[in-house]
Amino acid sequence: MVAAPKLLLLFSLVHSCSSFVLRPHARHPIAPRMAVASLTEATVWQARLNLRMPTNYGRIGERELSLRLVFEPEDGYEPPQGTIKPAAGGNEGDAEGGMEFDGAKYLDTSGGPTSNTWLLSEDPDDRKDGLWIWGLFEEPLYPFILLKLTFRAIPMPGADVDEIAPFTCYAQLSHVRDRKTGEVEILPGILTVRTVERVKADLAGLASVDLINKGAIGEIKLQPTAR
């Protein structure tokens, strides 16, 4: 008979097709989308500090700190400025590989809003006439952000009780803001401390003037976080 081979062939084709089952594509987790970084409470910035400073025992202490910070603007000021505060919740974790992740506990806020501040600025050492005033730019152009951070004593790891004495440090960092999206970027820079030296202003020594000297104590890097 001729029909048997045709039936056998048809059965084989149906059986083969039934083995192909359409399955939905596997779903991969989607990374959380980070909001546009800004100098407002909406953005948490991760600050990493590499410090190299004298200790109370006369040594050179090296500490690495990580702090989660927020920039709170003050309304009605030009150029934009405000205060720096620890982010809610602080930092999670302890020391790892020499980096202390709860560095915010050393940030001193006892002096009020002026203890930790930020200010957008032109070059403070080479101030221009503010070309944005004359309508040459759609918005004020501030290529720098000036930071002031105040710290409590920072203990040094080890058996003896040694620490870096309380201090106030400063940084002048390059500040970039995308004019279309508003995205803010802060580039790494140097941390400094200021010392005041009083010198004679005349040969007779009847007048004096205070000179402010800057000394580098480390570096700071700021990155916006996803939350």
BAGU-13523 format. One record per residue (C-alpha): residue number from 1; z negated, x negated, y negated. Coordinates in steps of 0.001 Angstrom, whole numbers. Each point is the difference from the previous one (the first is absolute). Example, Ala and Ser with C-alpha at 12.3 -4.5 7.8 and 13.67 -1.06 7.14 Angstrom:
// residues 2
1:-7800:-12300:4500
2:660:-1370:-3440
This chain:
// residues 227
1:0:0:0
2:747:-1193:-3524
3:-2723:1859:-1974
4:-2942:-1966:1464
5:727:-3303:-1767
6:454:1870:-3348
7:-3355:1736:421
8:-1646:-3305:857
9:1516:-1659:-3072
10:-1157:2874:-2259
11:-3531:-191:1399
12:-97:-3762:-649
13:1103:453:-3614
14:-2614:2694:-658
15:-2711:-2126:1577
16:1015:-3026:-2070
17:43:1952:-3272
18:-3403:1499:679
19:-1527:-3498:8
20:881:-433:-3702
21:-2759:1713:-1977
22:-20:-115:-3790
23:-3363:-1130:-1279
24:-1138:-165:-3628
25:-148:-3428:-1612
26:-3382:-1664:44
27:-1741:319:-3328
28:-1232:-3153:-1640
29:-2995:64:-2329
30:1005:-3:-3656
31:-1812:-2472:-2213
32:-1892:1644:-2847
33:1985:-71:-3199
34:-1812:-1837:-2767
35:-101:1663:-3387
36:1406:-1778:-3013
37:-2433:-2752:-990
38:-1541:597:-3412
39:-2864:-1096:-2220
40:-1887:3243:582
41:-2649:1316:2371
42:2828:1183:2299
43:645:-3555:1237
44:-2447:-2225:1866
45:737:-3700:-461
46:-987:-2632:2541
47:-1188:-3096:-1854
48:-262:-3299:1843
49:-1896:-2780:-1727
50:-59:-3653:1009
51:-2914:-1587:-1866
52:-864:-3672:-380
53:-3091:-386:-2184
54:-3145:-2138:-343
55:-3094:1315:1764
56:-3660:-174:-1004
57:-397:-3084:2223
58:2784:-1839:-1806
59:2560:453:2752
60:3498:1402:-267
61:-153:3418:1622
62:3097:1626:1430
63:-56:3736:631
64:2716:2531:796
65:-691:3589:-978
66:1908:3240:450
67:-712:2954:-2293
68:1454:3514:-211
69:260:909:-3673
70:1276:2805:-2221
71:1223:-265:-3581
72:-1276:2821:-2192
73:1930:386:-3276
74:-1597:989:-3289
75:1911:2745:-1779
76:1334:-488:-3480
77:255:-3792:-26
78:3046:-2130:-718
79:550:-2370:1700
80:-1177:1688:3244
81:-3425:-1184:1126
82:-3015:1115:1972
83:-2685:-888:2507
84:82:-1413:3525
85:-2255:1567:2622
86:-583:-396:3747
87:1983:2523:2016
88:-1924:2840:1618
89:-1150:-1016:3455
90:83:-3704:-785
91:1396:-2314:2665
92:-315:340:3732
93:-945:-2918:2195
94:-1824:-3278:-525
95:1196:-3568:-91
96:3096:-979:1931
97:1588:-3441:-5
98:-1960:-966:-3123
99:1068:3139:-1910
100:-2799:2396:-913
101:1443:3503:-110
102:-2918:1633:-1796
103:338:-2130:-3105
104:-463:3041:-2237
105:-3753:-206:553
106:-29:-3103:-2200
107:1802:1719:-2891
108:-2538:502:-2787
109:326:3345:-1780
110:-3491:21:-1512
111:1336:-946:-3431
112:1918:3253:-353
113:3728:569:-587
114:495:-3338:-1760
115:-1055:-2046:3050
116:3309:400:1835
117:3068:831:-2055
118:3789:-134:-87
119:2414:-121:-2930
120:3794:-36:-153
121:1194:-2600:-2444
122:2722:-2142:-1411
123:-614:-3720:417
124:-3414:-385:-1723
125:845:-3635:-779
126:3405:861:-1519
127:-193:3427:-1595
128:3239:1396:-1380
129:503:2773:-2528
130:-3:2624:2727
131:3758:697:186
132:-623:3415:1610
133:-1436:1190:-3333
134:3474:-305:-1551
135:1580:2133:2693
136:1638:-2848:1887
137:-1540:1238:3270
138:-479:3521:1318
139:-3641:-755:751
140:-2463:-2803:-784
141:807:-3185:1869
142:-3099:-1762:1321
143:834:-2842:2392
144:-3651:-923:646
145:-3181:1643:1192
146:-3282:-1621:-1041
147:-2914:399:2404
148:-3713:-552:-472
149:-2243:66:3089
150:-3763:-534:115
151:-1745:-1099:3200
152:-3552:-239:1257
153:-1145:-3119:1843
154:2175:-664:3045
155:-1871:-1608:2931
156:1525:-2871:1901
157:159:190:3803
158:-2282:-2423:1775
159:-3604:-664:905
160:-1260:-941:-3467
161:-315:2472:-2862
162:2773:-992:-2370
163:2150:2185:-2195
164:2513:197:-2807
165:-1877:1116:-3107
166:1009:3271:-1715
167:3145:-401:-2081
168:2719:1790:-1942
169:3603:-944:671
170:3337:792:-1597
171:3644:171:1051
172:3309:348:-1807
173:2453:1374:2561
174:3652:946:-293
175:403:3776:-83
176:3246:1788:890
177:642:3741:-286
178:3180:1627:1285
179:1353:2121:-2856
180:1612:2525:2365
181:-2698:546:2616
182:-3083:-1172:-1878
183:-892:-2330:2881
184:-2426:-2729:-1102
185:-38:-3524:1424
186:-2616:-2638:-801
187:845:-3590:886
188:-2582:-2526:1257
189:-1651:-2343:-2461
190:-2847:-2333:-905
191:-3636:975:-554
192:-1817:-1788:-2806
193:-3457:-164:-1560
194:-677:-628:-3663
195:-2460:-2463:-1475
196:-882:-314:-3665
197:-205:-3454:-1573
198:-1414:-355:-3520
199:1554:-2849:-1985
200:-355:-1231:-3561
201:2543:1384:-2429
202:-455:-2719:-2648
203:-1017:-3640:-221
204:-3328:841:-1592
205:-958:2277:2878
206:-855:2856:-2321
207:2321:2446:1736
208:806:617:3643
209:2469:1986:2006
210:-83:1354:3543
211:2845:-966:2298
212:706:2085:3105
213:1031:-2062:2999
214:1593:1487:3118
215:-577:-1398:3461
216:1797:1092:3173
217:-2255:1209:2825
218:2524:1439:2460
219:2760:2535:519
220:293:3778:124
221:2588:2211:1699
222:289:3778:-426
223:1903:2340:2318
224:69:3822:-10
225:-1250:1589:3218
226:1302:3038:1870
227:-3166:1992:-724
